[in-house]
Each structure stands twice: as C-alpha cells, then as structure tokens.
Amino acid sequence: MSKFMKVKCECGNEQVVFDSASTRVNCKVCNKRLVEPRGGKCAVVGGTIVSEMD
C-alpha cells in the first residue's frame, strides 16, 4: 500500500512526499534532492523520514 511520508531535509525544511514517487523530488527551500524513484518505492537520498501518513 502506498503512503505519504514527511521528509526532513538537511536545511531543516519538512515536506510531504509520496512513497511511490515516479519523479525526483527536490527540497522547496534549498533545492537539494530528497527522493529518487526506484521502480516502485522511492529512495530517500537527501534527508530523513520524520513520519509516515496513511
């Protein structure tokens, strides 16, 4: 089941992303890459997962 997750960037910004994202997602503040698609679930590459939402 796909979920949304809150990811915290190294700059301190937190934003919500889809865990099955099919495109790269960048931080809206510093433009650093947060997640990359991996053929199913995405990989968090530039931050940490703060929480998961249904």
Distance bins in CASP14 RR format, pairs under 12 A and 6 or more apart:
PFRMAT RR
TARGET T0000
AUTHOR 0000-0000-0000
RMODE 2
METHOD distances of the structure
MODEL  1
1 19 0 0 0 0 1 0 0 0 0 0 0
1 20 0 0 0 0 1 0 0 0 0 0 0
1 41 0 0 0 0 0 1 0 0 0 0 0
1 52 0 0 0 0 0 1 0 0 0 0 0
1 53 0 0 0 0 0 1 0 0 0 0 0
1 54 0 0 0 0 1 0 0 0 0 0 0
2 17 0 0 0 0 0 1 0 0 0 0 0
2 18 1 0 0 1 0 0 0 0 0 0 0
2 19 1 0 1 0 0 0 0 0 0 0 0
2 20 1 0 1 0 0 0 0 0 0 0 0
2 21 0 0 0 0 1 0 0 0 0 0 0
2 22 0 0 0 0 0 1 0 0 0 0 0
2 40 0 0 0 0 1 0 0 0 0 0 0
2 41 0 0 0 0 1 0 0 0 0 0 0
2 42 0 0 0 0 0 1 0 0 0 0 0
2 52 0 0 0 0 0 1 0 0 0 0 0
2 53 0 0 0 0 0 1 0 0 0 0 0
2 54 0 0 0 0 1 0 0 0 0 0 0
3 16 0 0 0 0 0 1 0 0 0 0 0
3 17 0 0 0 0 0 1 0 0 0 0 0
3 18 1 0 0 1 0 0 0 0 0 0 0
3 19 1 0 1 0 0 0 0 0 0 0 0
3 20 0 0 0 0 1 0 0 0 0 0 0
3 21 0 0 0 0 0 1 0 0 0 0 0
3 41 0 0 0 0 1 0 0 0 0 0 0
3 42 0 0 0 0 0 1 0 0 0 0 0
3 49 0 0 0 0 0 1 0 0 0 0 0
3 51 0 0 0 0 0 1 0 0 0 0 0
3 52 1 0 1 0 0 0 0 0 0 0 0
3 53 1 0 0 1 0 0 0 0 0 0 0
3 54 1 0 0 1 0 0 0 0 0 0 0
4 15 0 0 0 0 0 1 0 0 0 0 0
4 16 1 0 1 0 0 0 0 0 0 0 0
4 17 1 0 0 1 0 0 0 0 0 0 0
4 18 1 0 1 0 0 0 0 0 0 0 0
4 19 1 0 0 1 0 0 0 0 0 0 0
4 20 0 0 0 0 1 0 0 0 0 0 0
4 21 0 0 0 0 0 1 0 0 0 0 0
4 25 0 0 0 0 0 1 0 0 0 0 0
4 35 0 0 0 0 0 1 0 0 0 0 0
4 42 0 0 0 0 0 1 0 0 0 0 0
4 49 0 0 0 0 0 1 0 0 0 0 0
4 50 0 0 0 0 0 1 0 0 0 0 0
4 51 0 0 0 0 1 0 0 0 0 0 0
4 52 1 0 0 1 0 0 0 0 0 0 0
4 53 1 0 1 0 0 0 0 0 0 0 0
4 54 1 0 0 1 0 0 0 0 0 0 0
5 14 0 0 0 0 0 1 0 0 0 0 0
5 15 0 0 0 0 1 0 0 0 0 0 0
5 16 1 0 0 1 0 0 0 0 0 0 0
5 17 1 0 0 1 0 0 0 0 0 0 0
5 18 0 0 0 0 1 0 0 0 0 0 0
5 19 1 0 1 0 0 0 0 0 0 0 0
5 20 0 0 0 0 0 1 0 0 0 0 0
5 21 0 0 0 0 1 0 0 0 0 0 0
5 25 0 0 0 0 0 1 0 0 0 0 0
5 34 0 0 0 0 0 1 0 0 0 0 0
5 35 0 0 0 0 1 0 0 0 0 0 0
5 41 0 0 0 0 0 1 0 0 0 0 0
5 42 0 0 0 0 1 0 0 0 0 0 0
5 43 0 0 0 0 0 1 0 0 0 0 0
5 44 0 0 0 0 1 0 0 0 0 0 0
5 47 0 0 0 0 0 1 0 0 0 0 0
5 48 0 0 0 0 0 1 0 0 0 0 0
5 49 1 0 1 0 0 0 0 0 0 0 0
5 50 1 0 0 1 0 0 0 0 0 0 0
5 51 1 0 0 1 0 0 0 0 0 0 0
5 52 1 0 1 0 0 0 0 0 0 0 0
5 53 1 0 0 1 0 0 0 0 0 0 0
5 54 0 0 0 0 0 1 0 0 0 0 0
6 12 0 0 0 0 0 1 0 0 0 0 0
6 13 0 0 0 0 0 1 0 0 0 0 0
6 14 1 0 1 0 0 0 0 0 0 0 0
6 15 1 0 0 1 0 0 0 0 0 0 0
6 16 1 0 1 0 0 0 0 0 0 0 0
6 17 0 0 0 0 1 0 0 0 0 0 0
6 18 0 0 0 0 0 1 0 0 0 0 0
6 19 0 0 0 0 0 1 0 0 0 0 0
6 34 0 0 0 0 0 1 0 0 0 0 0
6 35 0 0 0 0 0 1 0 0 0 0 0
6 44 0 0 0 0 0 1 0 0 0 0 0
6 47 0 0 0 0 0 1 0 0 0 0 0
6 48 0 0 0 0 1 0 0 0 0 0 0
6 49 1 0 0 1 0 0 0 0 0 0 0
6 50 1 0 1 0 0 0 0 0 0 0 0
6 51 1 0 1 0 0 0 0 0 0 0 0
6 52 1 0 0 1 0 0 0 0 0 0 0
6 53 1 0 0 1 0 0 0 0 0 0 0
7 13 0 0 0 0 1 0 0 0 0 0 0
7 14 1 0 0 1 0 0 0 0 0 0 0
7 15 1 0 0 1 0 0 0 0 0 0 0
7 16 1 0 0 1 0 0 0 0 0 0 0
7 17 1 0 1 0 0 0 0 0 0 0 0
7 18 0 0 0 0 0 1 0 0 0 0 0
7 19 0 0 0 0 1 0 0 0 0 0 0
7 21 0 0 0 0 0 1 0 0 0 0 0
7 25 0 0 0 0 1 0 0 0 0 0 0
7 26 0 0 0 0 0 1 0 0 0 0 0
7 27 0 0 0 0 1 0 0 0 0 0 0
7 28 0 0 0 0 0 1 0 0 0 0 0
7 32 0 0 0 0 0 1 0 0 0 0 0
7 33 0 0 0 0 0 1 0 0 0 0 0
7 34 1 0 1 0 0 0 0 0 0 0 0
7 35 1 0 0 1 0 0 0 0 0 0 0
7 42 0 0 0 0 1 0 0 0 0 0 0
7 43 0 0 0 0 0 1 0 0 0 0 0
7 44 1 0 1 0 0 0 0 0 0 0 0
7 45 0 0 0 0 0 1 0 0 0 0 0
7 46 0 0 0 0 1 0 0 0 0 0 0
7 47 1 0 1 0 0 0 0 0 0 0 0
7 48 1 0 0 1 0 0 0 0 0 0 0
7 49 1 0 1 0 0 0 0 0 0 0 0
7 50 1 0 0 1 0 0 0 0 0 0 0
7 51 0 0 0 0 1 0 0 0 0 0 0
7 52 0 0 0 0 0 1 0 0 0 0 0
7 53 0 0 0 0 0 1 0 0 0 0 0
8 14 1 0 1 0 0 0 0 0 0 0 0
8 15 0 0 0 0 1 0 0 0 0 0 0
8 16 0 0 0 0 0 1 0 0 0 0 0
8 17 0 0 0 0 0 1 0 0 0 0 0
8 27 0 0 0 0 1 0 0 0 0 0 0
8 29 0 0 0 0 0 1 0 0 0 0 0
8 32 0 0 0 0 0 1 0 0 0 0 0
8 34 0 0 0 0 1 0 0 0 0 0 0
8 44 0 0 0 0 1 0 0 0 0 0 0
8 46 0 0 0 0 1 0 0 0 0 0 0
8 47 1 0 0 1 0 0 0 0 0 0 0
8 48 1 0 1 0 0 0 0 0 0 0 0
8 49 1 0 0 1 0 0 0 0 0 0 0
8 50 1 0 1 0 0 0 0 0 0 0 0
8 51 0 0 0 0 1 0 0 0 0 0 0
9 15 1 0 0 1 0 0 0 0 0 0 0
9 17 0 0 0 0 0 1 0 0 0 0 0
9 25 0 0 0 0 0 1 0 0 0 0 0
9 26 0 0 0 0 1 0 0 0 0 0 0
9 27 1 0 1 0 0 0 0 0 0 0 0
9 28 0 0 0 0 1 0 0 0 0 0 0
9 29 1 0 0 1 0 0 0 0 0 0 0
9 30 1 0 0 1 0 0 0 0 0 0 0
9 31 0 0 0 0 1 0 0 0 0 0 0
9 32 1 0 0 1 0 0 0 0 0 0 0
9 33 0 0 0 0 1 0 0 0 0 0 0
9 34 1 0 0 1 0 0 0 0 0 0 0
9 35 0 0 0 0 0 1 0 0 0 0 0
9 44 0 0 0 0 0 1 0 0 0 0 0
9 45 0 0 0 0 0 1 0 0 0 0 0
9 46 1 0 0 1 0 0 0 0 0 0 0
9 47 1 0 1 0 0 0 0 0 0 0 0
9 48 0 0 0 0 1 0 0 0 0 0 0
9 49 0 0 0 0 0 1 0 0 0 0 0
9 50 0 0 0 0 0 1 0 0 0 0 0
10 27 0 0 0 0 1 0 0 0 0 0 0
10 29 0 0 0 0 0 1 0 0 0 0 0
10 30 1 0 0 1 0 0 0 0 0 0 0
10 31 0 0 0 0 0 1 0 0 0 0 0
10 32 1 0 0 1 0 0 0 0 0 0 0
10 33 0 0 0 0 0 1 0 0 0 0 0
10 34 0 0 0 0 1 0 0 0 0 0 0
10 44 0 0 0 0 0 1 0 0 0 0 0
10 45 0 0 0 0 0 1 0 0 0 0 0
10 46 1 0 0 1 0 0 0 0 0 0 0
10 47 1 0 0 1 0 0 0 0 0 0 0
10 48 0 0 0 0 1 0 0 0 0 0 0
11 26 0 0 0 0 0 1 0 0 0 0 0
11 27 1 0 0 1 0 0 0 0 0 0 0
11 28 0 0 0 0 0 1 0 0 0 0 0
11 29 1 0 1 0 0 0 0 0 0 0 0
11 30 1 0 1 0 0 0 0 0 0 0 0
11 31 0 0 0 0 1 0 0 0 0 0 0
11 32 1 0 0 1 0 0 0 0 0 0 0
11 34 0 0 0 0 0 1 0 0 0 0 0
11 46 0 0 0 0 0 1 0 0 0 0 0
11 47 0 0 0 0 1 0 0 0 0 0 0
12 27 0 0 0 0 1 0 0 0 0 0 0
12 28 0 0 0 0 0 1 0 0 0 0 0
12 29 1 0 0 1 0 0 0 0 0 0 0
12 30 0 0 0 0 1 0 0 0 0 0 0
12 32 0 0 0 0 0 1 0 0 0 0 0
12 34 0 0 0 0 0 1 0 0 0 0 0
12 46 0 0 0 0 0 1 0 0 0 0 0
12 47 0 0 0 0 1 0 0 0 0 0 0
12 48 0 0 0 0 0 1 0 0 0 0 0
12 50 0 0 0 0 0 1 0 0 0 0 0
13 26 0 0 0 0 0 1 0 0 0 0 0
13 27 1 0 1 0 0 0 0 0 0 0 0
13 28 1 0 0 1 0 0 0 0 0 0 0
13 29 1 0 1 0 0 0 0 0 0 0 0
13 30 1 0 0 1 0 0 0 0 0 0 0
13 31 0 0 0 0 0 1 0 0 0 0 0
13 32 0 0 0 0 1 0 0 0 0 0 0
13 34 0 0 0 0 1 0 0 0 0 0 0
13 46 0 0 0 0 0 1 0 0 0 0 0
13 47 0 0 0 0 1 0 0 0 0 0 0
13 48 0 0 0 0 0 1 0 0 0 0 0
13 50 0 0 0 0 0 1 0 0 0 0 0
14 27 0 0 0 0 1 0 0 0 0 0 0
14 28 0 0 0 0 0 1 0 0 0 0 0
14 29 0 0 0 0 1 0 0 0 0 0 0
14 34 0 0 0 0 0 1 0 0 0 0 0
14 47 0 0 0 0 1 0 0 0 0 0 0
14 48 0 0 0 0 1 0 0 0 0 0 0
14 49 0 0 0 0 0 1 0 0 0 0 0
14 50 1 0 1 0 0 0 0 0 0 0 0
14 51 0 0 0 0 1 0 0 0 0 0 0
15 21 0 0 0 0 0 1 0 0 0 0 0
15 25 0 0 0 0 1 0 0 0 0 0 0
15 26 0 0 0 0 1 0 0 0 0 0 0
15 27 1 0 0 1 0 0 0 0 0 0 0
15 28 1 0 0 1 0 0 0 0 0 0 0
15 29 0 0 0 0 1 0 0 0 0 0 0
15 30 0 0 0 0 0 1 0 0 0 0 0
15 32 0 0 0 0 0 1 0 0 0 0 0
15 34 1 0 0 1 0 0 0 0 0 0 0
15 35 0 0 0 0 0 1 0 0 0 0 0
15 44 0 0 0 0 0 1 0 0 0 0 0
15 46 0 0 0 0 0 1 0 0 0 0 0
15 47 0 0 0 0 0 1 0 0 0 0 0
15 49 0 0 0 0 0 1 0 0 0 0 0
15 50 0 0 0 0 1 0 0 0 0 0 0
16 25 0 0 0 0 1 0 0 0 0 0 0
16 28 0 0 0 0 0 1 0 0 0 0 0
16 34 0 0 0 0 0 1 0 0 0 0 0
16 35 0 0 0 0 0 1 0 0 0 0 0
16 49 0 0 0 0 0 1 0 0 0 0 0
16 50 0 0 0 0 1 0 0 0 0 0 0
16 51 0 0 0 0 1 0 0 0 0 0 0
16 52 0 0 0 0 0 1 0 0 0 0 0
16 53 1 0 0 1 0 0 0 0 0 0 0
17 23 0 0 0 0 0 1 0 0 0 0 0
17 24 0 0 0 0 0 1 0 0 0 0 0
17 25 1 0 1 0 0 0 0 0 0 0 0
17 26 0 0 0 0 0 1 0 0 0 0 0
17 27 0 0 0 0 0 1 0 0 0 0 0
17 28 0 0 0 0 0 1 0 0 0 0 0
17 33 0 0 0 0 0 1 0 0 0 0 0
17 34 1 0 0 1 0 0 0 0 0 0 0
17 35 1 0 1 0 0 0 0 0 0 0 0
17 36 0 0 0 0 0 1 0 0 0 0 0
17 37 0 0 0 0 0 1 0 0 0 0 0
17 41 0 0 0 0 0 1 0 0 0 0 0
17 42 1 0 0 1 0 0 0 0 0 0 0
17 43 0 0 0 0 0 1 0 0 0 0 0
17 44 0 0 0 0 1 0 0 0 0 0 0
17 45 0 0 0 0 0 1 0 0 0 0 0
17 46 0 0 0 0 0 1 0 0 0 0 0
17 47 0 0 0 0 0 1 0 0 0 0 0
17 49 0 0 0 0 1 0 0 0 0 0 0
17 50 0 0 0 0 0 1 0 0 0 0 0
17 51 0 0 0 0 0 1 0 0 0 0 0
17 52 0 0 0 0 0 1 0 0 0 0 0
17 53 0 0 0 0 0 1 0 0 0 0 0
18 25 0 0 0 0 1 0 0 0 0 0 0
18 34 0 0 0 0 0 1 0 0 0 0 0
18 35 0 0 0 0 1 0 0 0 0 0 0
18 37 0 0 0 0 0 1 0 0 0 0 0
18 40 0 0 0 0 0 1 0 0 0 0 0
18 41 0 0 0 0 1 0 0 0 0 0 0
18 42 1 0 0 1 0 0 0 0 0 0 0
18 52 0 0 0 0 0 1 0 0 0 0 0
18 53 0 0 0 0 0 1 0 0 0 0 0
19 25 0 0 0 0 0 1 0 0 0 0 0
19 34 0 0 0 0 0 1 0 0 0 0 0
19 35 0 0 0 0 1 0 0 0 0 0 0
19 37 0 0 0 0 0 1 0 0 0 0 0
19 38 0 0 0 0 0 1 0 0 0 0 0
19 39 0 0 0 0 0 1 0 0 0 0 0
19 40 0 0 0 0 1 0 0 0 0 0 0
19 41 1 0 1 0 0 0 0 0 0 0 0
19 42 1 0 0 1 0 0 0 0 0 0 0
19 43 0 0 0 0 0 1 0 0 0 0 0
19 44 0 0 0 0 1 0 0 0 0 0 0
19 49 0 0 0 0 1 0 0 0 0 0 0
19 51 0 0 0 0 0 1 0 0 0 0 0
19 52 1 0 0 1 0 0 0 0 0 0 0
19 53 0 0 0 0 1 0 0 0 0 0 0
19 54 0 0 0 0 0 1 0 0 0 0 0
20 35 0 0 0 0 0 1 0 0 0 0 0
20 37 0 0 0 0 1 0 0 0 0 0 0
20 38 0 0 0 0 1 0 0 0 0 0 0
20 39 0 0 0 0 1 0 0 0 0 0 0
20 40 1 0 1 0 0 0 0 0 0 0 0
20 41 1 0 1 0 0 0 0 0 0 0 0
20 42 1 0 0 1 0 0 0 0 0 0 0
20 43 0 0 0 0 0 1 0 0 0 0 0
21 33 0 0 0 0 0 1 0 0 0 0 0
21 34 0 0 0 0 1 0 0 0 0 0 0
21 35 1 0 1 0 0 0 0 0 0 0 0
21 36 0 0 0 0 1 0 0 0 0 0 0
21 37 1 0 1 0 0 0 0 0 0 0 0
21 38 0 0 0 0 1 0 0 0 0 0 0
21 39 0 0 0 0 0 1 0 0 0 0 0
21 40 0 0 0 0 1 0 0 0 0 0 0
21 41 0 0 0 0 1 0 0 0 0 0 0
21 42 1 0 1 0 0 0 0 0 0 0 0
21 43 0 0 0 0 1 0 0 0 0 0 0
21 44 0 0 0 0 0 1 0 0 0 0 0
21 45 0 0 0 0 0 1 0 0 0 0 0
22 35 0 0 0 0 0 1 0 0 0 0 0
22 36 0 0 0 0 0 1 0 0 0 0 0
22 37 1 0 1 0 0 0 0 0 0 0 0
22 38 0 0 0 0 0 1 0 0 0 0 0
22 39 0 0 0 0 1 0 0 0 0 0 0
22 40 0 0 0 0 1 0 0 0 0 0 0
22 41 0 0 0 0 0 1 0 0 0 0 0
22 42 0 0 0 0 1 0 0 0 0 0 0
23 33 0 0 0 0 0 1 0 0 0 0 0
23 34 0 0 0 0 0 1 0 0 0 0 0
23 35 0 0 0 0 1 0 0 0 0 0 0
23 36 0 0 0 0 1 0 0 0 0 0 0
23 37 1 0 0 1 0 0 0 0 0 0 0
23 39 0 0 0 0 0 1 0 0 0 0 0
23 42 0 0 0 0 1 0 0 0 0 0 0
24 31 0 0 0 0 0 1 0 0 0 0 0
24 32 0 0 0 0 0 1 0 0 0 0 0
24 33 1 0 0 1 0 0 0 0 0 0 0
24 34 0 0 0 0 1 0 0 0 0 0 0
24 35 1 0 0 1 0 0 0 0 0 0 0
24 36 1 0 1 0 0 0 0 0 0 0 0
24 37 1 0 0 1 0 0 0 0 0 0 0
24 38 0 0 0 0 0 1 0 0 0 0 0
24 42 0 0 0 0 1 0 0 0 0 0 0
24 43 0 0 0 0 0 1 0 0 0 0 0
24 44 0 0 0 0 0 1 0 0 0 0 0
24 45 0 0 0 0 1 0 0 0 0 0 0
24 46 0 0 0 0 0 1 0 0 0 0 0
25 31 0 0 0 0 0 1 0 0 0 0 0
25 32 0 0 0 0 0 1 0 0 0 0 0
25 33 1 0 0 1 0 0 0 0 0 0 0
25 34 1 0 1 0 0 0 0 0 0 0 0
25 35 1 0 1 0 0 0 0 0 0 0 0
25 36 0 0 0 0 1 0 0 0 0 0 0
25 37 0 0 0 0 1 0 0 0 0 0 0
25 42 1 0 0 1 0 0 0 0 0 0 0
25 43 0 0 0 0 0 1 0 0 0 0 0
25 44 0 0 0 0 1 0 0 0 0 0 0
25 45 0 0 0 0 1 0 0 0 0 0 0
25 46 0 0 0 0 1 0 0 0 0 0 0
25 47 0 0 0 0 0 1 0 0 0 0 0
26 32 1 0 0 1 0 0 0 0 0 0 0
26 33 1 0 1 0 0 0 0 0 0 0 0
26 34 1 0 0 1 0 0 0 0 0 0 0
26 35 0 0 0 0 1 0 0 0 0 0 0
26 36 0 0 0 0 0 1 0 0 0 0 0
26 45 0 0 0 0 0 1 0 0 0 0 0
26 46 0 0 0 0 1 0 0 0 0 0 0
26 47 0 0 0 0 0 1 0 0 0 0 0
27 33 1 0 0 1 0 0 0 0 0 0 0
27 34 1 0 1 0 0 0 0 0 0 0 0
27 35 0 0 0 0 0 1 0 0 0 0 0
27 44 0 0 0 0 0 1 0 0 0 0 0
27 45 0 0 0 0 0 1 0 0 0 0 0
27 46 0 0 0 0 1 0 0 0 0 0 0
27 47 0 0 0 0 1 0 0 0 0 0 0
28 34 0 0 0 0 1 0 0 0 0 0 0
30 46 0 0 0 0 0 1 0 0 0 0 0
30 47 0 0 0 0 0 1 0 0 0 0 0
31 46 0 0 0 0 0 1 0 0 0 0 0
32 44 0 0 0 0 0 1 0 0 0 0 0
32 45 0 0 0 0 1 0 0 0 0 0 0
32 46 1 0 0 1 0 0 0 0 0 0 0
32 47 0 0 0 0 1 0 0 0 0 0 0
33 42 0 0 0 0 0 1 0 0 0 0 0
33 43 0 0 0 0 0 1 0 0 0 0 0
33 44 0 0 0 0 1 0 0 0 0 0 0
33 45 1 0 1 0 0 0 0 0 0 0 0
33 46 1 0 0 1 0 0 0 0 0 0 0
33 47 0 0 0 0 1 0 0 0 0 0 0
34 42 0 0 0 0 1 0 0 0 0 0 0
34 43 0 0 0 0 1 0 0 0 0 0 0
34 44 1 0 0 1 0 0 0 0 0 0 0
34 45 1 0 0 1 0 0 0 0 0 0 0
34 46 1 0 1 0 0 0 0 0 0 0 0
34 47 1 0 0 1 0 0 0 0 0 0 0
34 48 0 0 0 0 1 0 0 0 0 0 0
34 49 0 0 0 0 0 1 0 0 0 0 0
34 50 0 0 0 0 0 1 0 0 0 0 0
35 41 0 0 0 0 1 0 0 0 0 0 0
35 42 1 0 1 0 0 0 0 0 0 0 0
35 43 1 0 0 1 0 0 0 0 0 0 0
35 44 1 0 1 0 0 0 0 0 0 0 0
35 45 1 0 0 1 0 0 0 0 0 0 0
35 46 1 0 0 1 0 0 0 0 0 0 0
35 47 0 0 0 0 1 0 0 0 0 0 0
35 48 0 0 0 0 0 1 0 0 0 0 0
35 49 0 0 0 0 1 0 0 0 0 0 0
36 42 1 0 0 1 0 0 0 0 0 0 0
36 43 1 0 1 0 0 0 0 0 0 0 0
36 44 0 0 0 0 1 0 0 0 0 0 0
36 45 1 0 1 0 0 0 0 0 0 0 0
36 46 0 0 0 0 1 0 0 0 0 0 0
36 47 0 0 0 0 0 1 0 0 0 0 0
37 43 0 0 0 0 1 0 0 0 0 0 0
37 44 0 0 0 0 0 1 0 0 0 0 0
37 45 0 0 0 0 0 1 0 0 0 0 0
38 44 0 0 0 0 0 1 0 0 0 0 0
38 45 0 0 0 0 1 0 0 0 0 0 0
41 49 0 0 0 0 0 1 0 0 0 0 0
41 52 0 0 0 0 0 1 0 0 0 0 0
42 49 0 0 0 0 0 1 0 0 0 0 0
43 49 0 0 0 0 0 1 0 0 0 0 0
44 50 0 0 0 0 0 1 0 0 0 0 0
44 52 0 0 0 0 0 1 0 0 0 0 0
END
